[in-house]
Amino acid sequence: MDTYNKLSKQTIFLHWVVATFMIALLAVGVYMHETKSFFLYSWHKSFGVLIVVFVVWRIVNRMKNGWLEPVRQYTPIEISLSKIVHWLLIIGTILMPISGMMMSGLGGYGIPFFGLELVAPNPNPDDPTKMIPLNAPLAQAGKVVHSLAGDILIGAVALHIAGALKHHFIDKDNTLNRMKGADISPK
């Protein structure tokens, strides 16, 4: 159970696992898009499916524990910005894998999971290098959401990291220390 002074090991674990995976998947996604590095797609998709487990677990944990209590009083604008960024992070971490699976699975490209086929590819029998979408409009919607949510999530992650650094180096409060597992009880 999270308290003001100390966060649970589960909360800390889920924060850092989701953060690490999402940042890595965003970076690899941008790299794949820019360089057309098709060999990375199956890994990207597999880790994208895996992250759903941790994202859902994290959301359930947050619903059970409620929002974290700030370590000190902040200005109304800081509180509002924090809430907006946290909601963007939560929504983005669930939208990214779901929209990616829509784009790939419904686009006929399949959804691999570390060598298993959760959804098999649907190649065109006349040209096996081309795929036949299972549902082209929904695949396209998934593609649009994946791209837009990716851009928004990159911005939200940047703001979140900037906020954490501001807390630590400028405000000199214990926000980051608490998320690293420290007990911030007054000594």
One Martini backbone bead per residue (centre of mass of N, CA, C, O) as a GRO file, in nm:
protein
  187
    1MET     BB    1   0.096   0.037   0.023
    2ASP     BB    2   0.057   0.360  -0.019
    3THR     BB    3   0.232   0.642   0.102
    4TYR     BB    4   0.362   0.936   0.162
    5ASN     BB    5   0.657   0.817   0.251
    6LYS     BB    6   0.584   0.530   0.092
    7LEU     BB    7   0.619   0.317  -0.164
    8SER     BB    8   0.547   0.053  -0.316
    9LYS     BB    9   0.701  -0.192  -0.487
   10GLN     BB   10   0.487  -0.212  -0.705
   11THR     BB   11   0.477   0.083  -0.795
   12ILE     BB   12   0.775   0.109  -0.868
   13PHE     BB   13   0.797  -0.123  -1.066
   14LEU     BB   14   0.573  -0.028  -1.266
   15HIS     BB   15   0.687   0.243  -1.337
   16TRP     BB   16   0.971   0.144  -1.452
   17VAL     BB   17   0.871  -0.061  -1.658
   18VAL     BB   18   0.685   0.118  -1.824
   19ALA     BB   19   0.888   0.340  -1.884
   20THR     BB   20   1.105   0.171  -2.025
   21PHE     BB   21   0.930   0.042  -2.244
   22MET     BB   22   0.803   0.300  -2.368
   23ILE     BB   23   1.061   0.445  -2.444
   24ALA     BB   24   1.174   0.220  -2.619
   25LEU     BB   25   0.930   0.192  -2.814
   26LEU     BB   26   0.937   0.482  -2.914
   27ALA     BB   27   1.226   0.481  -3.024
   28VAL     BB   28   1.193   0.239  -3.214
   29GLY     BB   29   0.953   0.349  -3.373
   30VAL     BB   30   1.098   0.592  -3.492
   31TYR     BB   31   1.328   0.436  -3.621
   32MET     BB   32   1.156   0.256  -3.806
   33HIS     BB   33   1.015   0.484  -3.959
   34GLU     BB   34   1.277   0.635  -4.064
   35THR     BB   35   1.444   0.348  -4.168
   36LYS     BB   36   1.288   0.087  -4.236
   37SER     BB   37   1.322  -0.141  -3.993
   38PHE     BB   38   1.174  -0.442  -4.027
   39PHE     BB   39   1.329  -0.637  -3.823
   40LEU     BB   40   1.185  -0.490  -3.556
   41TYR     BB   41   0.875  -0.545  -3.555
   42SER     BB   42   0.843  -0.811  -3.391
   43TRP     BB   43   0.962  -0.693  -3.132
   44HIS     BB   44   0.776  -0.452  -3.098
   45LYS     BB   45   0.516  -0.619  -3.085
   46SER     BB   46   0.587  -0.806  -2.849
   47PHE     BB   47   0.638  -0.577  -2.640
   48GLY     BB   48   0.359  -0.447  -2.679
   49VAL     BB   49   0.201  -0.683  -2.562
   50LEU     BB   50   0.345  -0.709  -2.288
   51ILE     BB   51   0.283  -0.419  -2.172
   52VAL     BB   52  -0.018  -0.454  -2.116
   53VAL     BB   53   0.008  -0.603  -1.851
   54PHE     BB   54   0.151  -0.367  -1.695
   55VAL     BB   55  -0.054  -0.145  -1.749
   56VAL     BB   56  -0.300  -0.276  -1.619
   57TRP     BB   57  -0.170  -0.323  -1.346
   58ARG     BB   58  -0.114  -0.022  -1.294
   59ILE     BB   59  -0.405   0.080  -1.307
   60VAL     BB   60  -0.516  -0.097  -1.082
   61ASN     BB   61  -0.321   0.006  -0.866
   62ARG     BB   62  -0.411   0.305  -0.885
   63MET     BB   63  -0.710   0.256  -0.817
   64LYS     BB   64  -0.653   0.128  -0.538
   65ASN     BB   65  -0.452   0.375  -0.426
   66GLY     BB   66  -0.449   0.613  -0.586
   67TRP     BB   67  -0.326   0.906  -0.578
   68LEU     BB   68  -0.054   1.067  -0.525
   69GLU     BB   69   0.089   1.241  -0.282
   70PRO     BB   70   0.223   1.518  -0.242
   71VAL     BB   71   0.522   1.637  -0.083
   72ARG     BB   72   0.393   1.921  -0.146
   73GLN     BB   73   0.316   2.237  -0.214
   74TYR     BB   74   0.151   2.357  -0.502
   75THR     BB   75   0.068   2.510  -0.761
   76PRO     BB   76  -0.203   2.515  -0.960
   77ILE     BB   77  -0.042   2.475  -1.226
   78GLU     BB   78   0.120   2.225  -1.134
   79ILE     BB   79  -0.123   2.047  -1.077
   80SER     BB   80  -0.252   2.057  -1.356
   81LEU     BB   81  -0.009   1.959  -1.521
   82SER     BB   82   0.023   1.691  -1.376
   83LYS     BB   83  -0.254   1.573  -1.446
   84ILE     BB   84  -0.229   1.587  -1.750
   85VAL     BB   85   0.027   1.416  -1.781
   86HIS     BB   86  -0.076   1.161  -1.635
   87TRP     BB   87  -0.315   1.111  -1.825
   88LEU     BB   88  -0.148   1.087  -2.084
   89LEU     BB   89   0.016   0.844  -1.988
   90ILE     BB   90  -0.212   0.646  -1.935
   91ILE     BB   91  -0.353   0.662  -2.210
   92GLY     BB   92  -0.100   0.611  -2.388
   93THR     BB   93  -0.020   0.323  -2.266
   94ILE     BB   94  -0.290   0.198  -2.390
   95LEU     BB   95  -0.314   0.305  -2.688
   96MET     BB   96  -0.056   0.206  -2.823
   97PRO     BB   97  -0.096  -0.108  -2.820
   98ILE     BB   98  -0.383  -0.117  -2.935
   99SER     BB   99  -0.329   0.038  -3.202
  100GLY     BB  100  -0.103  -0.151  -3.299
  101MET     BB  101  -0.280  -0.406  -3.314
  102MET     BB  102  -0.481  -0.296  -3.512
  103MET     BB  103  -0.289  -0.226  -3.741
  104SER     BB  104  -0.164  -0.513  -3.773
  105GLY     BB  105  -0.394  -0.722  -3.751
  106LEU     BB  106  -0.608  -0.568  -3.943
  107GLY     BB  107  -0.376  -0.528  -4.178
  108GLY     BB  108  -0.244  -0.842  -4.206
  109TYR     BB  109   0.041  -0.869  -4.024
  110GLY     BB  110  -0.006  -0.938  -3.749
  111ILE     BB  111   0.065  -1.093  -3.410
  112PRO     BB  112   0.343  -1.121  -3.248
  113PHE     BB  113   0.493  -1.348  -2.975
  114PHE     BB  114   0.782  -1.464  -2.956
  115GLY     BB  115   0.692  -1.672  -3.219
  116LEU     BB  116   0.406  -1.627  -3.187
  117GLU     BB  117   0.061  -1.633  -3.311
  118LEU     BB  118  -0.201  -1.436  -3.235
  119VAL     BB  119  -0.197  -1.316  -3.533
  120ALA     BB  120  -0.213  -1.391  -3.845
  121PRO     BB  121  -0.112  -1.347  -4.134
  122ASN     BB  122  -0.246  -1.198  -4.465
  123PRO     BB  123  -0.157  -1.302  -4.745
  124ASN     BB  124  -0.125  -1.262  -5.074
  125PRO     BB  125  -0.140  -1.509  -5.310
  126ASP     BB  126  -0.023  -1.328  -5.553
  127ASP     BB  127   0.146  -1.149  -5.313
  128PRO     BB  128   0.329  -1.223  -5.029
  129THR     BB  129   0.431  -0.914  -4.975
  130LYS     BB  130   0.128  -0.876  -4.937
  131MET     BB  131  -0.149  -0.761  -4.754
  132ILE     BB  132  -0.465  -0.850  -4.616
  133PRO     BB  133  -0.702  -0.697  -4.478
  134LEU     BB  134  -0.947  -0.744  -4.232
  135ASN     BB  135  -0.971  -0.413  -4.156
  136ALA     BB  136  -0.901  -0.125  -4.295
  137PRO     BB  137  -1.038   0.103  -4.126
  138LEU     BB  138  -0.929   0.005  -3.845
  139ALA     BB  139  -0.632   0.004  -3.922
  140GLN     BB  140  -0.621   0.308  -3.986
  141ALA     BB  141  -0.710   0.405  -3.710
  142GLY     BB  142  -0.471   0.276  -3.561
  143LYS     BB  143  -0.253   0.439  -3.710
  144VAL     BB  144  -0.343   0.721  -3.624
  145VAL     BB  145  -0.335   0.676  -3.319
  146HIS     BB  146  -0.041   0.580  -3.297
  147SER     BB  147   0.085   0.841  -3.401
  148LEU     BB  148  -0.051   1.053  -3.217
  149ALA     BB  149   0.007   0.916  -2.943
  150GLY     BB  150   0.312   0.915  -2.977
  151ASP     BB  151   0.355   1.221  -2.982
  152ILE     BB  152   0.217   1.280  -2.711
  153LEU     BB  153   0.388   1.084  -2.537
  154ILE     BB  154   0.659   1.216  -2.583
  155GLY     BB  155   0.578   1.485  -2.451
  156ALA     BB  156   0.492   1.367  -2.174
  157VAL     BB  157   0.762   1.241  -2.102
  158ALA     BB  158   0.927   1.498  -2.112
  159LEU     BB  159   0.763   1.646  -1.891
  160HIS     BB  160   0.803   1.434  -1.669
  161ILE     BB  161   1.110   1.450  -1.656
  162ALA     BB  162   1.128   1.753  -1.607
  163GLY     BB  163   0.968   1.746  -1.342
  164ALA     BB  164   1.155   1.554  -1.186
  165LEU     BB  165   1.405   1.739  -1.209
  166LYS     BB  166   1.283   1.983  -1.074
  167HIS     BB  167   1.224   1.854  -0.803
  168HIS     BB  168   1.524   1.771  -0.746
  169PHE     BB  169   1.704   2.043  -0.832
  170ILE     BB  170   1.512   2.290  -0.755
  171ASP     BB  171   1.311   2.208  -0.518
  172LYS     BB  172   1.427   1.976  -0.335
  173ASP     BB  173   1.252   1.726  -0.330
  174ASN     BB  174   1.101   1.380  -0.280
  175THR     BB  175   0.976   1.262  -0.539
  176LEU     BB  176   1.206   1.090  -0.667
  177ASN     BB  177   1.292   0.935  -0.417
  178ARG     BB  178   1.022   0.788  -0.378
  179MET     BB  179   1.032   0.649  -0.670
  180LYS     BB  180   1.313   0.501  -0.571
  181GLY     BB  181   1.221   0.399  -0.253
  182ALA     BB  182   1.218   0.607  -0.048
  183ASP     BB  183   1.201   0.723   0.277
  184ILE     BB  184   1.045   1.050   0.363
  185SER     BB  185   1.070   1.064   0.647
  186PRO     BB  186   1.122   1.233   0.909
  187LYS     BB  187   1.427   1.246   1.114
   0.00000   0.00000   0.00000
